Amino acid sequence: HITMPFSSPMEAELVRRILSRDAAPLPRPGVVLKDFTVSGNLLFIRLTAADHRQLQLSISSCFQQLSLLMWITQYFLSVFLAQPPSGQRR
């Protein structure tokens, strides 16, 4: 179980949507089960597998994706939100 705080509920939900695209829709033998939920600005990640090696690989991959997504949301979302709406000046 992994809990990641984000700056806003919107960021947490955005990351949940992106990560859950890779999650298998139905449990299959040998597949790592991934569950992503959001509560406020917190993202909860649960990975489950029968094979510990698959679980280790999945955890490593999840952390890499999460790290990249956190960087992207912090950098690009802040730039996007700082821009005035099109057609308006500051």
C-alpha atoms as one frame of an Amber mdcrd trajectory, in Angstrom:
protein
   0.000   0.000   0.000   1.470   3.340  -1.102   0.051   6.764  -0.201   1.149
   9.795  -2.204   0.111  13.356  -1.347  -0.412  15.869  -4.149  -0.860  19.628
  -4.146  -4.522  19.320  -5.039  -7.293  16.755  -5.508  -7.200  17.570  -9.233
  -3.547  16.495  -9.486  -4.189  13.288  -7.536  -7.146  12.399  -9.777  -5.183
  13.157 -12.946  -2.353  10.844 -11.883  -4.864   8.140 -10.828  -6.475   8.220
 -14.272  -3.134   7.925 -16.045  -1.859   5.090 -13.845  -5.111   3.140 -13.960
  -4.972   2.943 -17.774  -2.274   0.258 -17.407  -4.190  -1.739 -14.793  -5.633
  -5.061 -15.971  -9.447  -4.821 -16.055  -9.947  -8.390 -14.776  -7.711 -10.556
 -12.581  -5.691 -13.156 -14.525  -3.116 -15.664 -13.306   0.359 -14.142 -13.162
  -0.905 -10.563 -13.420  -0.225  -7.905 -10.814  -3.483  -6.422  -9.549  -3.388
  -2.643  -9.312  -5.895  -0.541  -7.400  -5.766   3.264  -7.448  -8.077   5.431
  -5.331  -8.136   9.117  -4.473  -9.337  10.800  -1.314  -8.891  14.547  -1.348
  -5.325  15.237  -2.426  -4.117  11.720  -1.527  -3.535   8.943  -4.053  -3.670
   5.419  -2.631  -1.971   2.661  -4.616  -2.316  -1.042  -3.856  -0.373  -3.651
  -5.832  -1.043  -7.360  -5.299   0.609 -10.397  -6.912   1.157 -14.067  -6.160
   4.718 -13.952  -7.534   7.017 -11.767  -5.439   9.362 -11.077  -8.372   6.517
  -9.749 -10.497   5.423  -7.641  -7.558   8.933  -6.197  -7.146   9.102  -5.296
 -10.839   5.645  -3.768 -10.717   6.480  -1.687  -7.641   9.669  -0.418  -9.292
   7.789   0.441 -12.483   5.011   2.132 -10.505   7.523   4.321  -8.635   9.206
   5.312 -11.904   5.864   6.248 -13.463   4.781   8.053 -10.311   8.017  10.035
 -10.150   7.673  11.128 -13.769   3.980  11.988 -13.369   4.661  14.021 -10.221
   7.358  15.995 -12.046   5.068  16.560 -15.029   2.132  17.703 -12.893   4.280
  19.999 -10.764   6.003  21.602 -13.745   3.431  21.637 -16.525   0.276  22.017
 -14.467   1.727  25.034 -12.653   2.752  26.577 -16.004  -0.666  25.831 -17.524
  -2.573  27.232 -14.547  -0.382  30.370 -14.453  -1.297  31.322 -18.026  -4.233
  33.686 -18.446  -7.242  32.327 -20.365  -6.897  32.739 -24.118  -7.916  36.168
 -25.311  -7.231  37.814 -21.946  -4.193  39.737 -20.759  -2.787  40.003 -17.287
